[in-house]
């Protein structure tokens, strides 16, 4: 059985195909369909590859695997990829343009034969053929017992998706808790559907904030793509159920929290920033006095003293907000490297008299020794006696 390669809406001048040595029928390939009326030449490389071939694959940003059933296709664009943008590397000047690398997965034992319009296999699906579904969150917030108020897409993000060509459907009242009425979603170009079942029936891609419930997974179509928090370590049964339905999951909570291009997709850091800000706002409400120092006819009021334990994303946000409200801020963290960040945010960095670095992998803190923890608790006892918040 032939398994041709078909790319819709891609303006390409040539293509290169890298194949494991176990594949058959490779020599018969000479053209690749890009559009029904447009063919481009294809260069086939098979093991053993020489050094130049390996260098070319590296420059193309191609993930090359000899074992298994995957092959990689690289389009020499010289411009932009109209359908999907893949992570490649800028080509050498002598080659010109930009090469985009991607993996192409085919069935095991596949034989590649003639490419004809009748047996075309769609691999890159146009955005206009994809529907994104946004569900209303049903999970309860830990601690408060209130329903989740966040929504996975806003009218602004939906408008951006519409410009890219995607179709977007939103469950009715999905944004009510976030003060976004259904009419606002419709004005952005989304179609509002009455319930989750209807959304899941139409959606190829699903956006959620919290992990889906078992009921929602049951209603998802097989082969759907899901973007949401998953927390796989705590939701093993959920992961198995998603795997059983062949659902491709992008666990947003597992995004590496590093200062890189992926930082914009780090949902944990963005939510921690809000949590730190909110913590100080709510603390000032319960405090019941002026946070900033005051000079009144009755005398002088000292500014509130605030102790922030932990100088991660949430801690730094709390320090900044407390400083903006006029408080005297002190902060502690087991990682000495955070001193500069605390001072920059407007706080005083506290230390214990034990030389031990709490910096762990990935920027996280590690578990400290018993002696350090005892010294830490003594420091907190002293500071809590002096601080107001």
Secondary structure, DSSP 4 states (H G I P E B T S, - for coil): -B---EESS---SEEEEEE-TT-BSGGG--EEEEETTEEEEEEEEESSP-HHHHHHHHHTT----SSSSEEEEEEE-SS--SS------BPPTTT-SBEEEEEEE--TT-B-----GGG--EEE--GGG-EEEEPPP-PBPTTT-PBP---S--HHHHHHHHHHT-EEEEETTTTGGGT--HHHHHHTTPEEESSHHHHHHH-SEEE-SSPPPHHHHHHSPTT-EEEE---TTT-HHHHHHHHHTT-EEEEGGGS--SSSGGGGG-HHHHHHHHHHHHHHHHHHHHH-S-SS-EEETTEEEPPPEEEEE--SHHHHHHHHHHHHTT-EEEEE-S-GGGHHHHHHHT-EEE--SS----B-GGG-B-PPPHHHHHHHHHHHHHHHHH---
